Amino acid sequence: MITRRNLLPQSSTSRGEGQVVWDAEKVKKGCTQIMRTCGRECCQIAFAFFLFIGLSANLRAQTNQVVPGCKDVAPLPPVLTLVGPGTTPARANEVAFAAGAWGNLFPAPCAHETGVNWFGRWDLGLTHRLDWGFDFQGTEHSSFQSFSATMTARYELLKNLRLETGIGLGDDTEGKSLTGEVGATMGIPGGKRNAWAPYASVRLAAARGRSGRPFAGSNVPPGAVVPMASIGASARVSENMRWVVEGGSGGILSREHPEAGAFVYVAVGLDFVLRRKE
């Protein structure tokens, strides 16, 4: 019996099968290359992260001393920029987390305070230029822990420039604080490519110490003003996720310390943008 399938040219069928095999091989090679690239980047970032943590732990063990007359400053607000200079798209949610090492460095006889920290963020896009949300930061230094939270607002003034502000609260073993910050971030917005998108920011953070307990005589950590600058870069991992590496430093101005100290930090993290389905 002669069927329609038998009437098809044999060369056409072979050519179609060859095309399918060629496409499969192309997809396989592409997937393998992507996995190798992502794996290499993940290993590099993981190595950097554990290196930062190890160095911080070593410094903390060497400088874990209590020096009379040198109080730790009040808990500062979260200062990580973590991607820039764009804002969260309208009606989308941005979630980010990071971890790294930090330090408050003061001249002798005051001891340095170094440790590890973690950072979290949730933002909601109100318009294509404006978003608001919350930043969270926890730190561990010597035998003390601290936590701070800030309500933030960010406005994209230009394509390559974003303005930021926030107010919040802080709490640690020594006492509490009222915090605030203003800043500006400039750089290259993250595009659809996997190339790194660098950015830089300047920021003024401040903390006012408050009593940790309601009764008189309780400890009040000294306030501080910290002008600082940071640089970083992000890399696109997928449509909604980016790797971030960032570091920064600034001066610590406090009445408790006659000389200015230095604030430094390094961190790595991930940033997610979750868009609503129409």
C-alpha positions as CSV (number, residue, x, y, z in Angstrom):
1,M,0.0,0.0,0.0
2,I,1.3,3.4,-0.9
3,T,0.9,5.9,2.0
4,R,1.4,9.6,2.1
5,R,4.5,9.1,4.3
6,N,6.1,6.9,1.6
7,L,5.6,9.6,-1.0
8,L,7.8,12.0,1.0
9,P,11.3,12.4,-0.4
10,Q,13.9,10.4,1.5
11,S,16.4,13.3,1.3
12,S,14.0,15.7,3.0
13,T,13.5,13.3,5.9
14,S,17.2,12.8,6.4
15,R,17.8,16.5,6.2
16,G,15.2,17.1,8.9
17,E,16.7,14.5,11.2
18,G,20.1,16.0,10.7
19,Q,18.7,19.5,11.6
20,V,17.2,18.1,14.8
21,V,20.5,16.5,15.8
22,W,22.5,19.6,15.0
23,D,20.1,21.8,17.1
24,A,20.3,19.4,20.0
25,E,24.1,19.5,19.9
26,K,24.0,23.3,19.8
27,V,21.7,23.5,22.8
28,K,23.8,21.0,24.7
29,K,27.0,23.0,24.1
30,G,25.2,26.3,25.1
31,C,24.0,24.8,28.3
32,T,27.4,23.3,29.1
33,Q,29.0,26.7,28.6
34,I,26.5,28.5,30.8
35,M,26.9,26.0,33.6
36,R,30.7,26.3,33.5
37,T,30.5,30.2,33.5
38,C,28.0,30.2,36.4
39,G,29.9,27.6,38.3
40,R,33.2,29.5,37.9
41,E,31.5,32.8,39.1
42,C,29.8,31.0,42.0
43,C,33.2,29.5,43.1
44,Q,35.0,32.9,42.9
45,I,32.3,34.7,44.9
46,A,32.1,31.9,47.5
47,F,35.9,31.9,47.9
48,A,35.9,35.7,48.4
49,F,33.1,35.5,50.9
50,F,34.8,32.9,53.1
51,L,38.0,34.8,52.8
52,F,36.3,37.9,54.2
53,I,34.7,36.0,57.0
54,G,38.0,34.3,57.9
55,L,40.0,37.5,58.0
56,S,37.2,39.2,60.0
57,A,37.2,36.4,62.6
58,N,41.0,36.6,62.9
59,L,41.0,40.3,63.4
60,R,38.2,40.1,65.9
61,A,40.2,37.6,68.0
62,Q,43.2,39.9,68.0
63,T,41.4,43.1,68.9
64,N,38.7,41.8,71.3
65,Q,39.7,44.1,74.2
66,V,37.8,46.5,76.4
67,V,39.7,49.8,76.8
68,P,38.5,52.3,79.5
69,G,37.2,55.5,78.0
70,C,36.6,54.1,74.5
71,K,32.9,53.2,74.1
72,D,31.6,51.7,70.9
73,V,29.5,54.2,68.9
74,A,25.7,53.7,68.7
75,P,24.4,51.2,66.1
76,L,24.6,52.7,62.6
77,P,21.9,52.2,59.9
78,P,22.4,49.7,57.1
79,V,24.8,51.3,54.7
80,L,25.1,48.8,51.8
81,T,24.0,50.2,48.4
82,L,23.7,46.8,46.8
83,V,23.2,47.5,43.0
84,G,22.5,50.8,41.3
85,P,21.6,53.2,40.1
86,G,18.1,52.1,39.1
87,T,15.0,51.7,41.3
88,T,12.6,48.8,41.6
89,P,10.2,48.6,38.6
90,A,6.7,49.7,39.2
91,R,4.5,47.1,41.0
92,A,7.6,44.8,41.3
93,N,9.2,43.6,44.5
94,E,13.0,43.6,45.1
95,V,14.5,41.2,47.6
96,A,18.2,41.2,48.4
97,F,20.6,39.6,50.9
98,A,24.3,39.9,51.5
99,A,27.0,39.0,54.0
100,G,30.5,40.1,54.7
101,A,33.0,41.7,57.1
102,W,33.2,45.2,58.6
103,G,35.2,47.2,61.1
104,N,35.3,50.3,63.2
105,L,39.0,51.3,63.4
106,F,40.2,53.8,66.0
107,P,43.6,55.2,66.9
108,A,45.3,53.9,70.0
109,P,44.6,53.5,72.9
110,C,41.1,52.6,71.7
111,A,40.7,49.0,70.3
112,H,39.4,48.2,66.9
113,E,36.0,46.6,66.6
114,T,35.7,44.1,63.7
115,G,33.2,41.4,62.9
116,V,30.8,39.9,60.4
117,N,27.5,41.2,59.2
118,W,24.5,40.3,57.2
119,F,22.2,42.5,55.2
120,G,18.6,42.2,53.9
121,R,16.3,44.3,51.8
122,W,12.7,44.5,50.6
123,D,11.6,47.2,48.2
124,L,8.3,47.9,46.4
125,G,8.3,49.9,43.1
126,L,5.7,52.7,43.3
127,T,6.4,54.2,39.9
128,H,9.1,53.6,37.3
129,R,11.3,56.1,39.2
130,L,10.3,55.8,42.9
131,D,10.4,52.9,45.3
132,W,10.2,52.5,49.1
133,G,11.0,49.6,51.5
134,F,13.1,48.4,54.4
135,D,16.7,47.6,54.9
136,F,17.9,45.3,57.7
137,Q,21.4,44.8,59.1
138,G,22.8,42.5,61.8
139,T,26.4,42.6,63.0
140,E,28.5,40.6,65.4
141,H,31.6,42.0,66.9
142,S,33.7,40.9,69.9
143,S,31.1,39.5,72.3
144,F,28.3,41.9,71.2
145,Q,25.6,41.8,68.6
146,S,23.6,44.6,67.0
147,F,20.6,44.9,64.7
148,S,19.3,47.9,62.8
149,A,16.4,48.5,60.5
150,T,15.7,51.5,58.2
151,M,12.6,52.6,56.2
152,T,14.0,53.8,52.9
153,A,12.9,55.7,49.8
154,R,14.8,55.9,46.5
155,Y,14.3,58.2,43.5
156,E,15.9,57.8,40.1
157,L,16.7,61.4,39.2
158,L,18.5,60.5,36.0
159,K,19.2,57.3,34.2
160,N,22.6,57.0,35.9
161,L,21.8,58.8,39.2
162,R,19.7,57.7,42.1
163,L,18.9,59.6,45.3
164,E,18.3,57.8,48.6
165,T,17.1,58.6,52.1
166,G,16.0,56.6,55.2
167,I,15.2,56.7,58.9
168,G,15.3,53.9,61.4
169,L,16.2,52.3,64.7
170,G,19.2,50.4,66.0
171,D,19.7,48.1,69.0
172,D,22.8,46.4,70.4
173,T,24.2,45.1,73.7
174,E,25.4,48.6,74.7
175,G,22.1,50.5,74.0
176,K,19.8,51.8,71.3
177,S,19.9,54.4,68.6
178,L,17.9,56.6,66.3
179,T,19.4,56.5,62.8
180,G,19.2,58.4,59.5
181,E,20.9,58.5,56.2
182,V,21.0,60.3,52.8
183,G,23.0,59.3,49.8
184,A,23.4,59.3,46.0
185,T,24.3,56.4,43.7
186,M,25.7,56.7,40.2
187,G,26.8,54.1,37.7
188,I,25.8,51.9,34.8
189,P,22.3,50.3,35.1
190,G,22.3,46.5,34.9
191,G,21.3,45.4,31.4
192,K,20.4,42.0,29.9
193,R,24.0,41.0,29.4
194,N,26.1,39.0,31.9
195,A,28.8,41.7,32.0
196,W,29.5,43.4,35.3
197,A,27.7,46.7,35.8
198,P,29.8,49.0,38.1
199,Y,28.4,51.7,40.4
200,A,29.6,54.1,43.1
201,S,27.8,55.9,45.9
202,V,28.4,58.6,48.5
203,R,26.4,58.5,51.8
204,L,26.0,60.4,55.1
205,A,24.9,58.1,57.9
206,A,24.2,59.3,61.5
207,A,23.2,57.6,64.7
208,R,22.0,59.2,68.0
209,G,22.5,57.0,71.1
210,R,19.6,56.2,73.3
211,S,19.3,54.5,76.7
212,G,19.1,50.8,76.6
213,R,17.0,50.7,79.7
214,P,14.3,53.0,81.1
215,F,15.9,53.7,84.5
216,A,18.5,56.4,85.2
217,G,22.1,55.6,84.9
218,S,21.8,53.1,82.1
219,N,24.3,53.1,79.3
220,V,23.9,55.5,76.4
221,P,26.2,54.7,73.5
222,P,27.8,57.8,71.9
223,G,26.3,59.1,68.7
224,A,28.3,59.3,65.5
225,V,28.3,60.8,62.0
226,V,29.8,58.7,59.2
227,P,30.5,60.3,55.8
228,M,31.4,57.5,53.4
229,A,31.8,56.3,49.9
230,S,31.5,52.8,48.3
231,I,32.0,51.1,45.0
232,G,30.6,47.8,43.7
233,A,29.5,45.9,40.7
234,S,26.7,43.5,39.8
235,A,26.5,40.7,37.2
236,R,23.4,39.3,35.7
237,V,22.9,35.6,36.6
238,S,19.4,35.3,35.2
239,E,16.5,37.5,34.1
240,N,15.6,38.3,37.7
241,M,18.8,37.7,39.7
242,R,22.2,39.5,40.0
243,W,25.4,38.8,41.9
244,V,26.7,41.8,43.8
245,V,30.2,42.6,45.2
246,E,30.7,45.8,47.2
247,G,33.1,47.5,49.5
248,G,33.3,50.9,51.1
249,S,34.9,53.1,53.8
250,G,34.4,56.4,55.6
251,G,35.2,58.4,58.6
252,I,33.6,58.0,62.1
253,L,33.1,61.4,63.9
254,S,32.1,61.0,67.5
255,R,32.3,63.1,70.7
256,E,33.5,60.0,72.6
257,H,36.7,59.8,70.5
258,P,38.9,62.8,70.2
259,E,40.3,61.6,66.9
260,A,38.3,60.4,63.9
261,G,38.0,56.7,63.3
262,A,37.5,54.7,60.1
263,F,34.6,52.5,59.0
264,V,35.3,49.8,56.4
265,Y,33.3,46.9,55.0
266,V,33.2,44.4,52.2
267,A,30.2,42.2,51.2
268,V,28.9,39.9,48.6
269,G,25.2,39.1,47.9
270,L,22.3,38.4,45.6
271,D,19.6,40.8,44.4
272,F,16.2,39.5,43.0
273,V,13.5,41.5,41.2
274,L,10.2,39.8,41.3
275,R,7.8,41.2,38.7
276,R,4.0,40.7,38.9
277,K,2.4,38.8,36.1
278,E,-0.1,40.8,34.1
